Amino acid sequence: MKNMPTNTQENDNSENIMVDKSSQFLTFTIANEHFGMDLHQTREIIEYAGITQVPLMPQFISGVINLRGEVVPVIDLSVRLGRQPITIHKRTCVIVIELHTSEQHCVLGLLADAVNEVIDISASNIEDAPAFGAKIRAEFIQGIAKKDDEFIVLLDAEKTLSPRELAHLVEAELQ
């Protein structure tokens, strides 16, 4: 009878092996820069078909859309990240996300130049946000991942798009 490999040795070493957990991220582009966001927060991606502007809103709020009877505010993610507003073109889209905070459930649309793909990124391939040199507030960044020869800035949606902080920014704009 042939010797069959056993898992005994693997089981004995299992305590020493650290599990490398991976997560899925939706990647998208804003002004030729690559960003990612946890896929579990993404509800859907829709083609840009116009936005109804709302008077007296901060510049980062492009307006609202009607999503099957639900009024959804649309945020120009480029402006929210301190850059120039997105220029609308044929690949421009709205990423609809859901945020669940202790205070509330929130559905938001994010304006992006283009959606790229969904990718798996292992935790070991995500570097911490840089302490300096980034053009984005450090607390907005969950980490930096590298895919091929490009870096992907992984955004922390709960901090970047916190309903509480967005409400404070809208109130400040109205004063």
Rosetta silent file (secondary structure, phi, psi, omega in degrees, C-alpha in Angstrom):
SEQUENCE: MKNMPTNTQENDNSENIMVDKSSQFLTFTIANEHFGMDLHQTREIIEYAGITQVPLMPQFISGVINLRGEVVPVIDLSVRLGRQPITIHKRTCVIVIELHTSEQHCVLGLLADAVNEVIDISASNIEDAPAFGAKIRAEFIQGIAKKDDEFIVLLDAEKTLSPRELAHLVEAELQ
SCORE:     score description
SCORE:     0.000 S_00000001
   1 L     0.000  136.967 -178.443    0.000    0.000    0.000 S_00000001
   2 L   -73.104  143.763  176.172    1.256    3.444   -0.947 S_00000001
   3 L   -74.083  122.586  178.375    2.033    5.961    1.777 S_00000001
   4 L   -94.311  139.496  177.178   -0.608    8.651    1.731 S_00000001
   5 L   -64.808  144.299  178.700    0.298   12.112    2.947 S_00000001
   6 L  -114.065  160.191  179.300   -1.246   12.990    6.243 S_00000001
   7 L   -95.046    7.226 -176.939   -2.305   16.299    7.622 S_00000001
   8 H   -58.630  -45.747 -179.323   -0.891   15.525   11.036 S_00000001
   9 H   -64.292  -41.310  178.520    2.180   17.660   10.479 S_00000001
  10 H   -61.526  -42.375 -178.913    0.063   20.524    9.120 S_00000001
  11 H   -66.047  -36.428  179.289   -2.250   20.322   12.120 S_00000001
  12 H   -65.377  -32.379 -177.560    0.690   20.362   14.537 S_00000001
  13 H   -92.917   -2.153 -173.437    2.013   23.566   12.934 S_00000001
  14 L   -61.599  -28.439  179.303   -1.360   25.278   12.537 S_00000001
  15 L   -69.691  -26.140 -177.806   -0.873   27.304   15.709 S_00000001
  16 L   -86.953  -13.572 -177.320    2.294   28.814   14.252 S_00000001
  17 L   -92.851  124.235  178.526    0.736   29.800   10.937 S_00000001
  18 L   -87.617  129.676  179.795   -0.903   33.201   10.861 S_00000001
  19 L   -76.382  127.833  179.467   -3.968   33.302    8.629 S_00000001
  20 L   -95.485   99.170 -177.091   -3.679   36.022    6.001 S_00000001
  21 L   -77.924  135.372  177.039   -7.217   37.312    5.647 S_00000001
  22 E  -113.715  156.115  179.166   -8.106   38.993    2.385 S_00000001
  23 E  -128.533  156.917  177.262  -10.880   41.445    1.639 S_00000001
  24 E   -98.831  138.000 -179.940  -12.598   42.497   -1.540 S_00000001
  25 E  -128.688  138.995  170.983  -12.398   46.103   -2.665 S_00000001
  26 E   -85.141  125.075  179.827  -14.200   47.973   -5.415 S_00000001
  27 E  -104.603  145.856 -178.043  -11.562   49.999   -7.245 S_00000001
  28 E  -150.563  167.681 -176.141  -12.264   53.228   -9.065 S_00000001
  29 E  -119.279  138.278  171.723  -10.473   56.193  -10.581 S_00000001
  30 E  -135.099  118.610  178.762  -10.612   59.877   -9.747 S_00000001
  31 L    49.869   50.231  177.365   -8.354   62.220  -11.745 S_00000001
  32 L    64.169   14.139  174.202   -6.054   59.378  -12.838 S_00000001
  33 E  -109.968  145.989 -176.738   -5.557   58.200   -9.242 S_00000001
  34 E  -100.857  132.826  179.549   -6.716   54.766   -8.095 S_00000001
  35 E  -128.646  161.371  175.943   -8.882   54.308   -5.031 S_00000001
  36 E  -141.805  155.520  178.620  -10.606   51.388   -3.385 S_00000001
  37 E  -143.942  144.635  179.105  -13.428   50.905   -0.923 S_00000001
  38 E   -49.841  129.146 -177.391  -14.634   47.811    0.940 S_00000001
  39 H   -63.544  -33.704 -176.862  -16.972   45.934   -1.369 S_00000001
  40 H   -62.181  -17.442  178.612  -19.408   45.107    1.447 S_00000001
  41 H   -88.335  -12.124 -175.967  -20.332   48.815    1.620 S_00000001
  42 E   -85.797  128.056  177.958  -21.172   48.997   -2.083 S_00000001
  43 E   -94.196  -46.076  178.960  -24.820   48.606   -3.014 S_00000001
  44 E  -169.143  167.908  177.214  -24.618   49.222   -6.759 S_00000001
  45 E  -123.291  128.593 -179.537  -22.956   51.184   -9.521 S_00000001
  46 E  -124.460  151.707  177.572  -25.073   53.244  -11.860 S_00000001
  47 E   -68.496  142.307  178.520  -24.334   55.139  -15.026 S_00000001
  48 L   -68.273  123.615 -179.694  -24.251   58.907  -14.613 S_00000001
  49 L  -131.648   26.752 -179.790  -27.554   60.243  -15.904 S_00000001
  50 L    98.858  152.266 -178.190  -27.624   63.696  -14.386 S_00000001
  51 L  -133.987  139.557  176.213  -28.021   65.000  -10.875 S_00000001
  52 E   -84.943  118.446 -179.671  -30.564   67.426   -9.451 S_00000001
  53 L   -75.721  146.179  178.998  -28.665   70.255   -7.790 S_00000001
  54 L  -116.037  125.845 -178.319  -29.790   71.442   -4.375 S_00000001
  55 L   -61.951  152.219  173.703  -29.302   75.129   -3.515 S_00000001
  56 L    62.515   28.618  176.564  -27.038   76.210   -0.652 S_00000001
  57 L  -100.466  152.667  176.679  -25.144   72.921   -0.388 S_00000001
  58 L   -60.881  159.681 -175.913  -21.380   72.668    0.050 S_00000001
  59 L   -60.455  -29.958 -177.099  -19.363   72.154   -3.123 S_00000001
  60 L   -73.282  -13.582  175.697  -18.678   68.477   -2.343 S_00000001
  61 E   -96.343  109.065 -177.685  -22.418   67.681   -2.585 S_00000001
  62 E   -71.783  -29.633 -178.178  -23.212   67.548   -6.298 S_00000001
  63 E   149.968 -149.461 -179.763  -26.935   67.136   -5.675 S_00000001
  64 E  -132.870  157.822  172.789  -29.381   64.254   -5.410 S_00000001
  65 E  -126.192  157.659  174.608  -30.619   61.403   -7.584 S_00000001
  66 E   -98.588  110.107 -179.002  -33.859   59.451   -7.532 S_00000001
  67 E  -109.320   92.419 -178.698  -32.921   55.816   -7.041 S_00000001
  68 L    50.201   49.363  176.673  -36.138   53.825   -7.434 S_00000001
  69 L    88.606   -6.644  179.465  -38.091   56.329   -5.345 S_00000001
  70 E  -102.344  129.100  177.490  -35.337   56.956   -2.791 S_00000001
  71 E   -81.809  119.748 -176.286  -33.675   60.381   -2.698 S_00000001
  72 E  -120.229  119.956  175.687  -29.920   59.773   -2.539 S_00000001
  73 E   -68.110  141.918 -179.931  -27.401   62.585   -1.999 S_00000001
  74 E  -114.138  125.024 -178.373  -24.442   62.424   -4.401 S_00000001
  75 E  -104.492  131.074  173.160  -21.010   63.443   -3.186 S_00000001
  76 E   -79.232  101.562 -174.663  -18.252   64.503   -5.560 S_00000001
  77 H   -61.499  -30.258  178.112  -15.549   62.360   -4.000 S_00000001
  78 H   -62.444  -45.997  179.080  -12.841   64.389   -5.720 S_00000001
  79 H   -67.409  -40.951  178.996  -13.977   67.586   -3.970 S_00000001
  80 H   -59.915  -30.921  179.833  -14.427   65.729   -0.663 S_00000001
  81 L   -91.024   10.069  174.524  -10.797   64.647   -0.949 S_00000001
  82 L    84.763   23.705 -179.189   -9.671   68.248   -1.517 S_00000001
  83 L  -116.188 -175.839  178.134   -9.294   68.175   -5.292 S_00000001
  84 L   -70.526  152.186  177.881  -10.976   69.777   -8.295 S_00000001
  85 L   -59.573  150.564  178.213  -14.575   68.734   -9.139 S_00000001
  86 L   -67.972  136.176  174.083  -14.996   65.734  -11.425 S_00000001
  87 L   -90.288  124.540 -176.187  -15.494   66.564  -15.080 S_00000001
  88 L   -71.532  132.143  175.309  -18.419   64.536  -16.416 S_00000001
  89 L  -146.111 -173.957 -170.769  -17.602   62.235  -19.344 S_00000001
  90 L   -67.861  -22.419  179.438  -18.912   58.936  -20.736 S_00000001
  91 L   -96.144   -3.113  179.265  -17.304   56.702  -18.049 S_00000001
  92 L   -60.703  137.786 -178.807  -18.412   58.868  -15.109 S_00000001
  93 E  -143.824  171.153  177.222  -20.569   56.855  -12.729 S_00000001
  94 E  -117.294  121.586  176.277  -22.229   56.945   -9.342 S_00000001
  95 E   -93.940  116.465 -179.972  -21.190   54.346   -6.773 S_00000001
  96 E   -92.448  122.796 -178.570  -24.088   53.849   -4.370 S_00000001
  97 E  -121.215  159.915  174.895  -22.898   52.848   -0.913 S_00000001
  98 E  -121.423  129.056  175.703  -24.544   52.033    2.398 S_00000001
  99 E  -114.892  133.205  177.380  -23.022   53.094    5.684 S_00000001
 100 E  -117.137  107.599  177.471  -24.213   51.674    8.971 S_00000001
 101 L  -110.048  172.014  178.698  -23.124   53.711   11.941 S_00000001
 102 L   -64.067  -27.226 -178.078  -24.255   53.543   15.526 S_00000001
 103 L   -82.821  -38.914 -172.070  -26.317   56.683   14.878 S_00000001
 104 L  -165.725  169.990  173.097  -27.984   55.808   11.577 S_00000001
 105 E  -103.029  132.175 -173.907  -28.185   53.975    8.284 S_00000001
 106 E  -135.191  133.060  175.155  -27.117   56.146    5.362 S_00000001
 107 E  -111.908  126.491 -178.084  -27.256   55.664    1.573 S_00000001
 108 E  -132.132  150.331  171.010  -24.942   57.906   -0.463 S_00000001
 109 E  -104.169  138.702  178.724  -23.915   58.208   -4.080 S_00000001
 110 E  -117.057  123.127  178.226  -20.251   58.822   -4.865 S_00000001
 111 E   -79.515  128.483  179.258  -19.287   60.460   -8.121 S_00000001
 112 E  -136.823  151.823  178.306  -16.222   58.802   -9.691 S_00000001
 113 L   -64.870  -37.950  179.591  -14.479   59.165  -13.059 S_00000001
 114 E  -166.608  149.042  171.046  -14.664   55.407  -13.651 S_00000001
 115 E   -96.713  136.985 -176.712  -15.115   52.099  -11.839 S_00000001
 116 E   -98.595  -71.448 -176.862  -12.319   49.647  -12.544 S_00000001
 117 E  -165.215  171.135  171.956  -12.805   46.229  -10.940 S_00000001
 118 E  -100.162  129.053 -179.442  -13.338   44.260   -7.764 S_00000001
 119 E  -128.978  152.126  172.708  -10.085   42.884   -6.398 S_00000001
 120 E   -92.283  130.064  176.695   -9.025   40.687   -3.493 S_00000001
 121 E  -128.078  123.497  178.517   -6.319   42.226   -1.358 S_00000001
 122 E   -76.983  151.917 -178.206   -4.763   40.284    1.473 S_00000001
 123 H   -58.006  -32.069 -178.771   -4.162   42.088    4.747 S_00000001
 124 H   -71.554  -15.427  179.102   -0.408   41.537    4.368 S_00000001
 125 H   -98.220    9.876  178.337   -0.471   43.565    1.112 S_00000001
 126 E  -110.348  119.444  177.970   -2.018   46.625    2.737 S_00000001
 127 E   -91.151  153.856  176.278    0.397   49.195    4.138 S_00000001
 128 L   -64.710  156.480  176.529   -0.598   51.743    6.762 S_00000001
 129 L   -61.862  140.326  179.346   -1.518   55.233    5.616 S_00000001
 130 L   -66.368  145.567 -179.205    1.552   57.441    5.318 S_00000001
 131 L   -74.561  -22.956  179.288    2.078   59.857    8.183 S_00000001
 132 L  -151.411  165.279  175.647    2.984   62.650    5.767 S_00000001
 133 L    90.934  -16.933  178.810    3.117   63.365    2.079 S_00000001
 134 L   -79.875  147.118  179.659   -0.417   62.207    1.260 S_00000001
 135 L   -90.613   11.020 -178.002   -2.740   64.711   -0.366 S_00000001
 136 L  -125.864  145.378  176.273   -5.669   63.289    1.616 S_00000001
 137 L   -54.747  130.544 -173.761   -6.420   63.601    5.323 S_00000001
 138 H   -57.346  -34.573 -178.038   -4.727   60.598    6.930 S_00000001
 139 H   -70.025  -16.176  176.879   -7.840   59.499    8.835 S_00000001
 140 H   -76.613  -18.734 -172.749   -9.657   59.024    5.503 S_00000001
 141 E   -98.213  122.756  175.875   -7.154   56.356    4.438 S_00000001
 142 E   -77.911  -33.472  179.744   -7.582   52.751    5.559 S_00000001
 143 E   171.052  179.577  178.128   -4.307   51.806    3.888 S_00000001
 144 E  -123.250  128.802  178.408   -2.333   51.679    0.645 S_00000001
 145 E  -116.226  154.187  178.052   -2.267   48.574   -1.536 S_00000001
 146 E  -116.753  129.430  175.855   -0.092   47.819   -4.526 S_00000001
 147 E  -129.619  123.088 -173.662   -1.461   46.067   -7.602 S_00000001
 148 L    55.675 -121.425 -179.242    0.929   45.493  -10.476 S_00000001
 149 L  -106.296   15.533 -175.497    2.904   48.756  -10.666 S_00000001
 150 E  -120.812  149.655  175.171    0.217   51.038   -9.251 S_00000001
 151 E   -94.795  144.984  176.686   -0.806   52.069   -5.775 S_00000001
 152 E  -120.652  120.795  177.451   -4.435   51.972   -4.679 S_00000001
 153 E   -83.111  116.783 -179.840   -5.504   54.279   -1.862 S_00000001
 154 E   -90.738  115.019 -176.608   -8.021   52.350    0.231 S_00000001
 155 E   -85.363  144.429  173.411  -10.531   54.787    1.676 S_00000001
 156 L   -94.191   99.251 -173.424  -12.212   54.335    5.028 S_00000001
 157 H   -59.853  -37.533 -178.437  -15.800   55.135    4.037 S_00000001
 158 H   -62.904  -31.142  179.649  -17.029   55.514    7.619 S_00000001
 159 H   -90.903  -41.436 -179.364  -14.536   58.326    8.217 S_00000001
 160 H   -64.224  -37.411 -173.146  -14.438   59.885    4.744 S_00000001
 161 L  -121.271   30.652 -179.942  -18.223   59.982    4.502 S_00000001
 162 L   -54.794  121.220  179.603  -19.273   60.087    8.141 S_00000001
 163 H   -55.547  -36.114 -179.773  -22.885   61.325    8.213 S_00000001
 164 H   -65.472  -47.053 -179.391  -22.119   63.321   11.364 S_00000001
 165 H   -67.578  -40.164  178.644  -19.120   65.121    9.815 S_00000001
 166 H   -61.570  -40.934  178.715  -20.951   65.710    6.524 S_00000001
 167 H   -63.182  -40.410  177.279  -23.871   67.246    8.445 S_00000001
 168 H   -63.410  -39.261  179.421  -21.464   69.574   10.300 S_00000001
 169 H   -66.329  -38.503  177.815  -19.912   70.640    6.988 S_00000001
 170 H   -66.003  -44.274  178.824  -23.354   71.382    5.511 S_00000001
 171 H   -61.229  -41.717 -179.837  -24.322   73.396    8.611 S_00000001
 172 H   -63.244  -36.821 -179.864  -21.047   75.359    8.465 S_00000001
 173 H   -66.768  -34.119 -177.363  -21.708   76.158    4.792 S_00000001
 174 H   -77.539  -16.024 -177.923  -25.173   77.524    5.618 S_00000001
 175 L   -87.546    0.000    0.000  -23.879   79.930    8.284 S_00000001
